[in-house]
């Protein structure tokens, strides 16, 4: 007995054509795709389509992430993995983000003053 193994097999479309009578596959396959899309659409509409709220990280987490990113960038530069121009640009961007975060935190925690000589309320 001779056994031929590993021969090419017909594609999915070829197997569907062999399983279905002539030309009916041209109706069945697009119809099945439309049914699947309609089902997905119905599921999406049933769930309301409202986006889930994104949990914001705390300022402390943001600050720690920025400090870690700056440290990692410094490490990459000092090990010779990046050019100085790119390093300087990326480091300046990260530092600006860190300073903006610190400024926002300071404003959020500053006492409110309203026309009473700068004295806190």
N, C-alpha and C positions, 0 to 999 in steps of 0.2 A: 504494500500500500504506500502511495505517495501522498504526503500531507503538505499542502501549501499553506503556510501561515504568514501573517503580516501583510496580506494583500490589501490594497486600498479598498475602503468601504465607500458606499455611496454617501453623499452628503445628506443632511437632514431633509433638505428640499427634495432630493432624489428619492429618499425613502418614502416621503409623503406622496410623491407622484406615483410611485409603484403601488402604494397601499390604496390610493383613491382612484376611481375610474377617471378616464381622460377628461380633462378640463374642469372637473368638479373641484380640484385642489385650488384653482384660481379663484374660486368663490369662498371655499371653506377657510383657507388661511387668512385672507384679509378680514373675513367675518370674525374669526377667532381673535385677531388682533384688536379689532374695534370693540369686541365684547370685553376684552381685558382692559382696554383704556377706559371704557365706560365704567367698569367696576372700580378702577382706581380713582376715577373722578368722583364717583358716588361716595366712596370711603372718605376722600378728602373733604367733600362738602359736608358729610355727616359729622366729621370731627370739628366742624365749625371754621376751620381754616384760620383760627386765631393763633398768632405766634406765641410761643412760650416765652415768659420773661427771662431775660438773661441775668444771672446773678452777677452783680458787680463785685469786683474784688475790693478789699479794704485799701485805704491809702497806705497802710503799713505794708501790705503785700505788694502793692504797686512800687513803693519805694524800695523794698528789698529786691524785687525783680530788676528794677533799673540799676541798682548798685551791683547786682550779680552780673548783669549784661555788660556793664562798664568793665568790671574785673575780668570777665571772659574775653572781652575785646582787647584789653591790655595784655592778657596772656598770649592771645593770638599774635598780636603785633610784636611783642618781645621775643616770641619764638620764631619770628620771620615768616609767618604764614600770610601776611598781608602787607600791602604797600602803605607808606606813610600817609599819602594823600587820602586814601580811603579810610584809614584808621582815624585821622584827624576829623574827617567829615562825620563819620559814624559816632565818634566819641562826643563831638560837639552836639550832635542831635540828641544823644542820650542824656548828656548833661543838661541840655535845655529842657528836656522832658522832666528830669528830676527837679530842676529849679522851679518849673511851672507847678509841679505837684506840691512842692514845699510852700510856694506862694499861696496856692489854693487852700492848703491846710491852715496856713497862718490866718488867712482871711476868715475861714470858717470858724476858727477858735478865738478870733479877736473880739473883745467886748464891743457891743454896739454903742455908737454915740449919735445923738440927734440934737444938734444945735445947742447944747448946754455946755459950751466952752471946752468941748473935747473930753468931758468927763463921762465915764460910763454911766449908763442908766441904772 
